[in-house]
Amino acid sequence: MSPMMPSTLHWIVQYLIAVVTMTALLLALDMMGGETFVRALLSALAWSAIASALFIGTRYRNMKRNIACSVCDALDKK
């Protein structure tokens, strides 16, 4: 791991934040569309887990390769 690379805990927290927020958004959209809660929750969890893995995985790979991302840098400066 390079000196500027965040810890594993950082990536786990980023993934969990992405999954929770995306699940909430997808669940709300499905519920507004008339879907039952259980079916909407399972669908939202599945899609958010996949999408979050891709998003966080891409951020991790880019950071490991030292590829600059102004949006990612702005998000990391909380």
N, C-alpha and C positions, 0 to 999 in steps of 0.2 A: 504494500500500500504506500502510495506517495505521501509526503508530509502534509499536503493540503487535502488529502482524501479524508472525508468524514468517516466516523466509526460505523461499524455494522449496526449499532443501535440507532444511529441517525437514519439509515436506510429503512430499517424496520418501522420506525415511527412515521417516516414519510409514506410508506406503503399503507400503514393502518389508517392514517389521516385520509389518504386518497380513497381507500376502500369504503370507509364510513361515509364520507361526504357523497361519493358517487352512488352508494347504495341508497342513501336518503333521497337523492334527486331522482334516481330511477324508480324507486318505490313510489314516490309521490306522483310521478308521471303515469305509472301503471295504474295506480289507484284512481286517478282522475279519469283514466280510460275505461273504468268499470271492471277492472280485474279484481279477483278475490285477494285478500291480504296474503295468505300463505303462498299462493301461486306467484304473486307479484314479488314477494320477498325472496323466494328462491331464484327467480329470474334475475332480479336486481343484484343479488349477491354473486351469482355466477358471472354476469357481465362485468360487474365492478371489479371482481377479483382478477379477471383476465385483463381488462383495460388498465388497471392499476399496475399490474405486473409488467405490462409492456411499457407504460409511462415511466415507472421508477427504474426499470431495467435499462431503458434508453438513457436516462439521466446518469445512472451509475456508469454505464459504458462510456458515455461522453466525458464524464469527469475523470475516469481512469485513463482515457486517451488524451486528456487535457484539451478537449475541444471546447472552445468558449461558447457560452450561451447566455446572452444578456438577460433573457427572461428568467432563466434558472438562477443566475447570480442575484437578480433582484429578489427572487423568492427566498433564497437562502439568507439574505441580509434582513432578518426579522428584528 
